[in-house]
Amino acid sequence: MSRSESASTLAAVVCACVLVGTDAQSVERTLLMLSDGVPASLNVDGPAGNHGPTQTGLVNVLEPLVDYAVAGVNEQGVTVLDFTRFEGRLAESWEYDPDTLTWTFRLRSDAVSCAGNPLTADDVLYSFARAKSLTGAAPVGWFLGNVSSIEGFTSELFSDSAARALGDEVRRLDDYTIQIRQSAPNRLLLPALTIYGLAIYDHREMLAHATPEDPWSHRHTGRVDAPSFGPWCVERWRKEEYFVVRANPNYYRGTPYFDRVIMRNVPQSANRVGILRTGRAQLVENLSPKEYSFLETRPEVAVAGAYLNATLLLMANWQSPPLDDERLRRAMAHAIPYRQIIDGAFFGHARQYMGLVPSAYPGYAPPEQPFLYDPEEARRLLAEAGYPDGRGLERYREVFRLSYAINREASLGPVATRLRTALRRVGFPIELDPLPDVQLADRQLVKKDLPLSLYDGLVPIGVDPAYAILLSYVTAPAGINNMTNFSDVRVDALFREALVEADEGRRTALLAEAQAVLYERLAAIPVVEFETRWAFKPGLEGLTLHPTRSVPWYPLSLQEEVGESPGGRP
């Protein structure tokens, strides 16, 4: 693209961003957020649940029963959450009876939906009944109920449609009191309730858009709206272009600072950077580490971030010889130049990932002997495996093609290049093989036949080691994101025992042992944990690091400069 073409594209995007959902005479406070996508759906049980921009829409429009408490603000000004403490959202309070495995939740009496409907127990019953119905393309709600041991949310539902009706496992005591009964003392219930898959719909609005063919309104939530009790109401939405919400005037926690939020898809990160620097946008996400590093030097822009669950892993497939040899995986781990990647590819905003559960998660167990950069040890392990200096590995050239998402070239390309150089230096015949995102996802998550890949999309949004281990390392099919085909009977047994262990100390010990096995055997090869970062207009406050890595818009506010109109519009 020429400079003149780039300039005209930039101008067109700025114009479109300002005009969508706004009025030239408006004095409303408007937040313009630029991303590399917009929500593809607002259906929690739809096929786009793992799509980052979709999660942003779900997190901001839907309201959960409970959420995490705030821990404080880090040195960069980002609000971080305390994942050991919960606070009420639509549930005002709750109590647990260990004898009956029953949770009693008392609902707020002042929560009102975007449609003006008051929250009642019927909205909760509807939302859990919808989750149990298994009528969505990807039953996220059922999965969360299953992983948290809600009675009746079992895998048998897939073969017994009659059992999919909600029974008394979730029941109404009165208009503002509900009970949830578990089948085991599983500590994942409260974490699961923070996740959008078990958020609460406005059942009156949902039923108004139901049809005989679609009684649970999947079509409506996939294309139009997700009626709920959150701080934001969908105003306009054109897929692949923009997503506009307005403030819910009846939101029980108080009216948001911004009257309207416009999320705009600007695919080229350079254009997002350019628009932000003009002052037209207030917030930009999903830039490359190099772009964030550049923007840190610019006075018209601020950059901040925090660590949570953004990780980079080398996925070595256990069903792709010779990667099934543990000595080769260990050799790879010792050949990775961690410090060079941290400094050269992430500009210092990363740290070595020592484990396979994010180190910010409660219950993370650091390894006794981490894999450190040691090319001599890598060569020794290769020789022990029968490949001195890599001789003999040339027979497996297809296996040593390192794949990664081509649309992530700006972020992953510098890492892949450094890995190729370092691994070849000790004897691995690595070649780079960037793939289109759809093809990569198909081979990683569906076929699971990709021998070697670099992946930064593993984000366990249930902030607990048990959730992270189940998602990616329990033997398939239970481990639904188990991309490396890892299987270990001891890990499976430790997970099953820990999941329903009532004693917190015993549970922590079981999960620590499972983490040790995963790291020692290298179920995947951890490379770095990196900061989730944003670039924004100076004065924007309230950025919060959410487990989905989405930006919650409700806490945001903008300290205006004198003479500047709200939303940054002249």
C-alpha positions in Angstrom: 0.0 0.0 0.0 1.4 3.4 -0.9 1.6 6.3 1.5 -1.4 8.1 -0.2 -3.5 4.9 -0.1 -2.7 4.4 3.6 -3.6 8.0 4.3 -6.9 7.7 2.5 -7.7 4.5 4.3 -6.9 6.1 7.6 -9.2 9.0 6.9 -12.0 6.8 5.9 -11.7 4.6 9.0 -11.6 7.7 11.3 -14.7 9.2 9.6 -16.6 5.9 9.9 -15.6 5.4 13.5 -16.8 8.9 14.5 -20.1 8.7 12.6 -21.3 5.2 13.6 -23.9 5.6 16.3 -23.1 9.3 16.9 -24.6 12.6 16.1 -22.8 15.7 15.0 -24.7 17.7 17.6 -24.1 15.1 20.3 -22.4 16.1 23.6 -22.5 12.5 24.9 -19.3 10.9 26.2 -18.3 8.4 23.6 -15.5 5.9 23.9 -14.0 4.7 20.6 -12.1 1.5 20.9 -10.2 0.0 18.0 -9.6 -3.7 17.7 -8.9 -6.3 15.0 -12.4 -7.5 15.1 -15.9 -7.0 16.6 -18.2 -9.6 18.2 -19.2 -12.4 15.7 -22.0 -13.4 18.1 -23.6 -12.7 21.5 -24.7 -16.3 21.9 -22.8 -17.8 24.8 -23.4 -21.3 23.4 -22.6 -20.3 19.8 -19.6 -21.3 17.8 -17.7 -18.0 18.3 -17.3 -18.3 22.1 -13.5 -18.5 21.9 -13.2 -15.4 19.6 -11.6 -12.6 21.5 -13.8 -9.7 20.2 -16.9 -11.9 20.8 -15.8 -12.4 24.4 -15.5 -8.6 24.7 -19.1 -8.2 23.7 -20.3 -10.9 26.0 -18.3 -9.6 29.0 -19.7 -6.1 28.6 -23.3 -6.9 27.8 -24.1 -9.9 30.0 -24.2 -9.8 33.8 -23.1 -12.7 36.0 -24.3 -13.7 39.4 -20.9 -13.1 41.0 -17.6 -11.7 40.0 -14.1 -11.3 41.4 -13.2 -8.6 43.8 -10.6 -5.9 43.0 -7.2 -6.5 44.4 -5.8 -3.0 43.6 -3.9 -1.1 40.9 -0.5 -2.2 39.6 2.4 0.1 39.0 1.2 0.8 35.4 -2.2 1.9 36.6 -4.1 -1.2 35.6 -6.7 -2.6 38.0 -6.0 -6.2 38.9 -8.5 -8.6 40.4 -8.2 -10.8 43.5 -9.0 -14.3 42.3 -9.4 -15.6 45.8 -12.3 -13.3 46.7 -15.7 -13.0 45.2 -18.3 -10.2 45.3 -21.9 -10.1 44.3 -23.3 -8.9 41.0 -26.8 -10.1 40.4 -26.5 -12.2 43.5 -26.4 -9.9 46.5 -25.2 -12.6 48.9 -24.9 -16.4 49.2 -24.2 -19.2 51.6 -23.2 -22.8 51.2 -24.4 -25.9 53.1 -21.7 -28.6 52.8 -24.0 -31.3 54.2 -26.4 -31.0 51.2 -23.9 -29.4 48.7 -26.4 -26.6 48.2 -25.7 -23.0 47.5 -28.4 -20.4 48.3 -28.2 -17.1 46.4 -30.2 -14.0 47.2 -30.8 -11.9 44.2 -30.7 -8.1 44.0 -34.1 -6.4 43.9 -32.8 -3.3 42.1 -31.4 -4.9 38.9 -33.2 -3.8 35.7 -32.5 -5.1 32.2 -32.0 -3.0 29.1 -35.6 -3.7 28.2 -36.8 -2.3 31.6 -37.6 -5.7 33.1 -36.7 -6.3 36.8 -34.5 -9.3 37.7 -36.3 -12.2 39.3 -35.5 -15.8 40.0 -37.2 -16.8 36.8 -34.3 -15.2 34.8 -31.8 -17.4 36.6 -33.9 -20.5 36.0 -34.3 -19.7 32.3 -30.5 -19.1 31.9 -29.6 -22.4 33.5 -32.3 -24.3 31.6 -30.9 -22.9 28.4 -27.4 -24.0 29.4 -28.7 -27.5 30.1 -30.7 -27.8 26.9 -27.6 -28.5 24.8 -29.3 -26.6 21.9 -26.3 -24.4 21.1 -23.6 -25.2 18.6 -21.0 -25.1 21.4 -22.6 -25.8 24.8 -20.4 -23.6 26.9 -23.0 -23.2 29.6 -23.4 -26.9 30.0 -19.6 -27.3 30.1 -19.3 -24.8 33.0 -22.1 -26.6 34.9 -20.4 -29.9 34.3 -16.9 -28.8 35.3 -18.4 -27.3 38.5 -20.4 -30.4 39.4 -23.9 -28.9 39.2 -26.2 -31.8 39.7 -27.6 -33.2 36.4 -25.1 -31.4 34.1 -23.5 -34.6 33.1 -22.2 -36.0 29.8 -25.1 -38.4 29.8 -27.3 -35.5 28.5 -25.7 -36.0 25.0 -27.3 -39.4 24.7 -30.5 -38.8 26.7 -32.5 -35.8 25.5 -35.2 -36.3 28.0 -32.8 -35.6 30.8 -32.0 -32.1 29.4 -34.9 -30.4 31.1 -33.9 -28.4 34.2 -34.9 -30.2 37.4 -34.6 -29.1 41.0 -30.8 -28.9 40.9 -31.5 -25.2 40.2 -34.7 -24.1 42.0 -36.6 -21.0 42.9 -37.4 -20.4 46.6 -39.1 -17.0 46.0 -38.8 -14.1 43.6 -35.3 -13.2 44.8 -33.9 -16.5 46.1 -32.5 -19.4 44.2 -30.6 -22.6 45.1 -28.0 -24.5 43.1 -27.2 -28.1 44.2 -23.9 -29.8 43.3 -23.2 -33.5 43.0 -19.8 -33.1 44.7 -17.9 -30.5 46.8 -16.4 -28.8 43.8 -14.7 -25.5 44.4 -15.1 -24.4 40.8 -18.7 -23.3 41.2 -18.1 -19.6 42.1 -15.3 -19.2 39.4 -17.6 -20.8 36.8 -20.4 -18.3 37.8 -18.1 -15.4 36.9 -17.8 -16.7 33.3 -20.2 -15.4 30.6 -21.4 -18.9 29.8 -23.5 -18.9 33.0 -24.4 -15.2 32.9 -28.1 -14.3 33.3 -30.4 -13.4 30.4 -33.6 -11.3 30.6 -35.9 -14.3 30.1 -38.9 -12.1 29.0 -36.9 -10.6 26.2 -35.5 -13.9 25.2 -38.9 -15.5 25.0 -40.2 -12.6 23.0 -37.7 -13.6 20.2 -38.1 -17.4 20.5 -39.7 -19.4 17.7 -40.8 -23.0 17.5 -37.7 -23.9 15.6 -35.5 -21.9 18.0 -37.1 -21.9 21.4 -33.9 -20.7 23.2 -33.4 -17.7 20.9 -29.9 -18.7 19.6 -30.6 -16.9 16.3 -31.5 -13.6 18.1 -28.4 -13.7 20.4 -26.2 -14.7 17.4 -27.3 -11.8 15.3 -29.1 -9.1 17.2 -28.7 -8.8 21.0 -28.1 -10.6 24.3 -30.8 -9.2 26.6 -29.4 -9.0 30.1 -29.0 -6.8 33.2 -25.5 -5.4 32.5 -24.2 -1.8 32.2 -24.4 -1.8 28.3 -27.3 -2.2 25.9 -26.7 -3.1 22.2 -27.6 -0.1 20.0 -26.1 -1.0 16.6 -24.1 -4.0 15.4 -22.7 -4.7 11.9 -20.6 -7.8 12.0 -17.0 -7.4 10.9 -17.4 -3.6 11.0 -18.6 -2.1 14.3 -20.4 -2.9 17.6 -22.1 0.0 19.4 -23.6 -0.1 22.9 -25.3 2.6 25.0 -25.3 2.9 28.8 -28.1 1.1 30.7 -29.7 4.0 32.6 -31.0 1.6 35.2 -27.8 -0.2 35.9 -27.8 -1.1 39.6 -24.1 -0.2 40.2 -24.6 3.3 38.8 -24.6 4.8 35.3 -21.3 4.3 33.4 -19.1 7.3 32.8 -19.4 6.8 29.1 -22.8 7.2 27.5 -21.8 5.1 24.5 -19.0 2.8 23.4 -18.1 2.1 19.8 -15.9 -0.9 19.1 -14.6 -0.7 15.6 -12.8 -3.3 13.5 -9.6 -1.8 12.1 -7.7 -4.9 10.8 -4.4 -3.2 10.1 -2.6 -2.5 13.4 -0.7 0.3 11.8 -4.0 2.1 11.1 -5.1 1.5 14.7 -1.9 3.2 15.8 -2.4 6.1 13.4 -6.0 6.8 14.5 -5.0 6.6 18.2 -2.3 9.2 17.6 -4.7 11.6 16.0 -6.7 11.6 19.2 -9.9 10.3 17.5 -9.8 7.0 19.4 -9.4 6.6 23.1 -8.4 2.9 23.3 -6.6 0.4 21.1 -5.8 -3.3 21.7 -4.0 -6.2 20.0 -1.0 -4.4 18.7 2.4 -6.1 18.3 5.1 -5.8 21.0 7.1 -3.6 18.7 4.2 -1.2 18.2 3.6 -0.9 21.9 7.3 -0.3 22.4 7.2 2.6 19.9 4.1 4.1 21.4 5.7 4.2 24.8 8.0 6.9 23.5 5.1 9.1 22.2 3.7 11.8 24.5 0.3 11.8 22.9 -0.3 8.1 23.8 -0.1 6.1 27.0 0.6 2.3 27.3 -0.1 0.0 30.2 -0.5 -3.7 30.9 -0.4 -6.5 33.4 0.4 -10.2 33.7 -2.4 -12.8 34.1 -2.9 -15.6 31.5 -1.3 -14.5 28.2 1.2 -17.2 27.5 3.3 -18.5 24.6 3.9 -22.3 24.2 5.7 -24.6 21.8 3.2 -27.3 21.1 5.1 -30.6 20.4 2.6 -33.3 19.4 3.0 -36.5 21.4 1.7 -38.6 18.4 4.3 -37.2 16.0 7.5 -39.2 16.2 10.2 -38.4 17.2 8.5 -35.8 19.4 7.1 -38.6 21.4 10.6 -39.1 22.9 10.7 -37.1 26.1 14.4 -36.5 25.7 13.8 -34.5 22.5 11.2 -32.3 24.2 13.5 -31.7 27.0 16.3 -30.8 24.6 14.0 -28.3 22.9 13.2 -26.7 26.3 16.9 -26.3 27.1 17.6 -24.9 23.6 15.1 -22.0 23.8 16.8 -18.6 24.3 14.3 -17.3 26.8 16.1 -14.0 27.7 16.7 -13.2 24.0 13.0 -13.7 23.3 11.9 -11.6 26.3 14.2 -8.7 25.4 14.2 -9.0 21.6 10.6 -10.0 20.7 8.7 -8.7 23.7 10.8 -5.6 24.5 11.1 -6.7 28.2 7.3 -7.1 28.8 7.5 -10.9 29.3 9.0 -13.4 31.6 10.0 -17.1 31.3 6.9 -19.3 31.7 7.9 -21.9 34.3 5.0 -24.2 34.4 1.8 -25.0 32.5 -0.6 -23.1 34.7 -0.3 -19.3 34.6 1.9 -18.1 37.6 -0.7 -15.4 38.6 -3.3 -18.1 39.3 -4.0 -19.0 42.9 -2.6 -22.5 43.4 0.2 -22.2 40.8 3.1 -24.5 41.9 6.5 -23.3 40.7 8.8 -26.2 39.5 11.7 -27.3 41.7 14.0 -27.5 38.6 12.9 -25.2 35.8 14.1 -25.7 32.2 16.8 -23.0 31.7 18.6 -22.1 28.5 21.4 -24.6 28.3 22.4 -25.5 24.7 25.0 -28.0 25.9 22.4 -29.9 27.9 20.2 -29.8 24.8 23.0 -31.4 22.7 23.6 -34.0 25.4 19.9 -35.0 25.4 19.8 -35.2 21.6 22.8 -37.5 21.6 21.3 -39.7 24.4 18.2 -40.0 22.2 20.3 -41.3 19.3 20.6 -38.0 17.4 24.1 -36.6 18.1 24.3 -33.0 16.8 20.9 -33.7 15.2 22.1 -36.4 12.9 19.2 -38.6 11.8 16.5 -35.9 12.4 16.6 -35.0 8.7 14.3 -38.0 8.2 11.6 -36.0 10.1 11.8 -32.7 8.3 8.0 -32.5 8.0 7.7 -32.9 11.8 10.1 -30.0 12.4 8.2 -27.5 10.3 7.3 -24.9 13.0 3.8 -23.5 12.3 2.1 -20.4 13.7 -0.7 -18.1 12.7 0.3 -16.0 9.7 -2.1 -13.2 10.8 0.0 -13.0 14.0 3.2 -12.5 12.1 4.0 -9.2 13.7 3.9 -10.8 17.2 4.9 -14.4 16.6 7.3 -14.0 13.6 10.1 -12.5 15.7 9.8 -15.3 18.2 9.6 -18.0 15.6 12.7 -16.7 13.9 14.7 -16.7 17.1 13.5 -20.3 17.9 14.5 -21.5 14.5 18.0 -20.1 14.9 18.5 -21.5 18.4 17.0 -24.9 17.7 19.0 -25.4 14.5 22.1 -24.5 16.4 21.8 -27.6 18.6 20.7 -29.9 15.8 17.0 -29.6 15.2 16.2 -29.1 11.4 13.6 -26.4 12.1 11.9 -24.6 9.2 9.1 -22.0 9.6 5.7 -22.8 8.2 3.2 -19.9 8.9 -0.4 -21.0 8.2 -3.7 -19.1 7.7 -5.5 -18.8 10.9 -8.5 -21.1 9.9 -6.2 -23.8 8.7 -4.0 -23.6 11.8 -7.1 -23.8 14.1 -8.5 -26.8 12.2 -5.3 -28.8 12.6 -4.6 -27.7 16.2 -8.1 -28.0 17.7 -10.1 -30.3 15.4 -7.7 -32.7 13.7 -4.9 -32.3 16.3 -2.4 -33.5 13.8 0.0 -30.5 13.7 3.4 -31.8 14.8 5.0 -28.6 16.0 3.4 -25.1 16.5 3.9 -21.9 18.3 0.7 -20.8 20.1 -0.3 -17.8 22.1 -4.1 -18.3 22.3 -4.4 -20.7 25.2 -6.3 -18.6 27.8 -8.0 -20.6 30.6 -10.6 -18.1 31.7 -11.5 -20.2 34.7 -8.8 -18.8 37.1 -7.9 -22.1 38.8 -5.3 -24.8 38.1 -8.0 -27.5 37.9 -9.8 -25.6 35.1 -6.5 -25.0 33.2 -5.5 -28.6 33.5 -8.9 -29.9 32.4 -9.0 -27.7 29.4 -5.7 -28.6 27.9 -4.0 -31.5 29.5 -6.5 -34.1 30.7 -6.7 -37.0 28.2 -9.0 -36.3 25.3 -11.9 -36.1 24.8 -12.3 -34.6 28.3 -9.4 -32.3 27.6 -11.1 -30.5 24.8 -8.2 -28.2 24.0 -5.5 -30.9 24.3 -3.6 -29.9 21.2 -0.5 -32.0 21.8 -2.4 -35.3 22.4 -0.8 -35.6 25.9 -2.0 -38.4 28.1 -0.9 -39.3 31.5 -2.9 -41.6 33.8 -1.4 -40.0 36.9 -2.4 -36.5 35.8 -5.9 -37.7 35.0 -6.3 -39.3 38.4 -4.9 -36.3 40.3 -7.3 -34.0 38.4 -10.4 -36.2 39.1 -9.5 -36.4 42.8 -8.7 -32.7 43.2 -11.9 -31.6 41.4 -14.1 -32.9 44.2 -11.7 -32.6 47.1 -13.4 -30.6 49.9 -10.2 -30.0 51.9 -8.5 -26.9 50.4 -5.0 -27.9 51.5 -5.4 -31.4 50.1 -6.8 -30.1 46.8 -3.9 -27.6 46.5 -1.4 -30.5 47.0 -3.0 -32.7 44.4 -3.0 -29.9 41.8 0.6 -29.1 42.6 1.6 -32.7 42.0 -0.3 -32.7 38.7 1.5 -29.5 37.7 4.8 -31.0 38.5 4.1 -34.0 36.2 2.9 -31.8 33.4 6.0 -29.7 33.5 8.5 -32.5 34.0 7.0 -34.5 31.1 6.5 -31.3 29.0 2.9 -31.8 28.0 3.6 -28.6 26.1 6.8 -26.6 26.1 6.3 -23.3 27.9 8.2 -20.3 26.5 7.1 -17.0 28.1 4.2 -15.3 29.9 3.7 -11.9 28.5 1.8 -8.8 29.5 -1.7 -8.1 28.2 -1.2 -4.5 27.0 -3.3 -1.6 25.7 -2.5 1.8 24.1 -4.8 4.6 25.0 -5.4 8.3 25.3 -3.7 9.8 28.4 -6.3 10.4 31.0 -8.2 7.2 30.4 -8.5 5.5 33.7 -10.0 2.2 35.0 -8.4 -0.3 32.6 -9.0 -3.7 34.2 -7.3 -7.0 33.3 -10.2 -9.5 32.9 -9.6 -13.3 32.7 -10.8 -13.3 29.1 -8.2 -10.4 28.4 -11.2 -8.4 27.2 -11.6 -4.8 28.4 -14.6 -4.2 30.8 -15.9 -0.8 29.7 -17.9 0.0 32.9 -14.9 1.0 35.1 -13.5 3.3 32.4 -13.5 7.1 32.7 -11.6 9.9 30.9 -10.0 12.8 32.7 -10.6 15.5 30.1 -8.2 18.3 29.3 -9.6 21.9 29.6 -11.5 22.9 26.5 -11.8 19.3 25.1 -15.2 17.9 24.5 -16.3 14.4 25.8 -15.1 11.4 23.8 -12.2 13.2 22.3 -14.2 14.8 19.5 -13.3 18.5 18.7 
